Structure formats: structure tokens, C-alpha cells
Amino acid sequence: MAAIEPYRILLAPRISEKASRLADAHHQVVFTVWPQANKMQVKQAVEQCFDVKVSAVRICRYQGKQRIFKQVPGRRKHWKKAYVTLMPGYDINFVP
């Protein structure tokens, strides 16, 4: 299996109230990730991109909702979210 670039695996950080609470209380960071990525790929990508140590990764898959766009039935894309737990002493700050 060929190596995938880390920036193709990590699509975007998910910044919300829940993500802020998790970062403060449990040293967790939330990312939207490539839908075919697994836990090991996410762990390696976070460690390479942000120079931190990761202790655990949890992944949630979300099914796209069915919607009607201008009277034409359609579907939103499926997506995947990863909760990345950092080792004590490491932190990722997205706000400058």
C-alpha cells in the first residue's frame, strides 16, 4: 500500500464548543478526515503535521443526509470525523 500524504488525510480541524471542551478537559483534537482513512493513518498524519505525540484515535462515520435541491432529490456526502487524544505535555493551537 502506497503512503498517502498527511495533508490529504487531515481535511480540516472541527472547531466547535464541544471540540473546545474536549481540548481543555481531555487533550483531544477533532478533525474531519479522508473517508477511507483508518486510525493508524490519522495518527501518523497528525504526528507528522503538528509534531506531537498521539496516544489514541477514535473515528466516527457519518452518513450523508437525503435532501431536496430545487425539487430534485439528492444526498449530501458521507464524511468521517476523528477524535485524536494527545499525550500529556503536547498541544495543538489553531487560533493564532
Order of alpha helices (4+ residues) and beta strands (2+ residues): alpha-beta-alpha-beta-alpha-beta-beta-beta-beta
